[in-house]
Amino acid sequence: QVQLVESGGGLVQAGGSLRLSCAASGRTFSLNTMGWFRQAPGKEREYVASVRWSGGTTYYADFVKGRFTISRDNAKTTVSLQMSSLNTEDTAVYYCAAAQSIVAGRPKYDYWGQGTQVTVSS
């Protein structure tokens, strides 16, 4: 089992920045990939970014490239999402997720945090 706890959400004006953090505990040695997803009101959950735990390779959804940066700290078993140039469309609940395996070339996210609200005002 892996437990994930997010922090760092809040209210920010358009054009501003926020940093989200996710602390992992439990069987963290088994982690393959950690990622961030988000869900806006009335919309389906969507992928934002991910990082391979070994090697640190990062991946991003097209709509956040150049604005968001994902990073991991192996020693602290945390993953962060630095968000800049935020706009109102980034308003959503952001979820941290962890995968222990790759299935059909994609991380299989088995563990999820409780989510943290990010609200961007105009």
C-alpha positions in Angstrom: 0.0 0.0 0.0 1.0 3.6 -0.7 -0.5 6.6 0.9 -0.4 10.0 -0.8 -1.1 13.4 0.8 -1.3 16.5 -1.3 -0.7 20.1 -0.1 -0.3 23.5 -1.5 -3.6 24.3 -3.2 -5.3 27.6 -2.8 -6.6 30.7 -4.5 -4.4 32.7 -6.9 -5.0 35.4 -9.4 -4.6 34.7 -13.1 -1.0 35.0 -14.1 0.2 33.8 -10.7 2.0 30.7 -9.4 1.4 27.9 -7.0 3.4 24.9 -5.9 1.7 21.6 -5.1 3.4 18.9 -3.1 2.6 15.2 -2.6 4.1 13.2 0.1 4.2 9.4 -0.4 4.5 6.9 2.4 4.2 3.1 2.8 5.6 0.9 0.1 7.4 3.7 -1.7 10.2 1.5 -2.8 7.9 -0.1 -5.3 7.0 3.1 -7.0 7.5 3.4 -10.8 5.8 6.6 -11.7 4.1 9.4 -9.9 1.7 11.9 -11.6 -0.7 14.7 -11.2 -4.2 14.8 -12.5 -7.0 17.3 -12.2 -10.7 17.5 -12.4 -12.7 20.7 -13.0 -16.4 21.0 -12.2 -18.5 19.1 -14.7 -15.5 17.7 -16.5 -13.7 14.4 -16.5 -10.4 13.9 -14.7 -7.5 14.7 -17.0 -3.8 14.0 -16.9 -1.4 16.8 -16.1 2.1 15.6 -15.7 4.1 12.6 -14.4 7.7 11.6 -13.5 9.4 8.3 -13.5 10.7 7.6 -10.0 13.9 6.0 -11.3 15.7 8.4 -13.7 13.4 11.3 -13.3 12.0 11.4 -16.8 9.1 13.8 -17.0 6.0 13.9 -19.2 3.4 16.7 -19.6 0.0 17.2 -21.1 0.3 19.7 -24.0 -1.8 22.3 -22.2 0.7 22.7 -19.4 4.0 22.5 -21.3 6.1 25.5 -20.5 4.0 26.5 -17.6 4.1 23.6 -15.2 7.1 21.7 -13.9 7.0 18.3 -12.1 9.8 17.2 -9.9 10.6 14.5 -7.4 12.7 14.2 -4.3 13.7 10.6 -3.8 15.0 11.2 -0.3 11.8 12.8 0.9 9.6 10.7 -1.3 7.7 13.7 -2.5 6.7 14.9 -5.9 5.9 18.5 -6.6 4.1 20.5 -9.3 5.3 24.0 -9.8 2.5 25.9 -11.7 3.0 29.3 -13.3 1.2 31.5 -15.7 -2.0 30.2 -14.2 -5.3 31.0 -15.9 -8.9 30.4 -14.9 -9.1 27.2 -17.0 -6.6 25.7 -14.5 -9.2 25.8 -11.8 -9.7 22.3 -10.6 -9.1 19.8 -7.9 -5.6 18.4 -8.4 -4.8 14.8 -7.5 -1.6 13.1 -6.9 -1.3 9.5 -8.1 1.2 6.7 -7.9 1.9 3.7 -10.1 3.8 0.6 -9.3 3.7 -0.9 -12.8 3.4 -0.2 -16.5 0.6 -1.8 -18.4 0.4 -1.6 -22.2 3.1 1.1 -22.1 1.3 3.3 -19.6 1.6 3.7 -15.8 -1.1 1.9 -13.9 -2.1 4.4 -11.2 -3.3 2.4 -8.3 -3.0 4.9 -5.5 -4.6 8.4 -5.3 -4.5 11.3 -2.9 -7.5 13.1 -1.6 -7.0 16.1 -3.9 -6.3 19.7 -3.3 -8.3 22.6 -4.7 -6.7 25.2 -7.0 -8.8 28.2 -7.8 -7.6 30.8 -10.3 -9.5 34.1 -10.3 -9.6 36.5 -13.2 
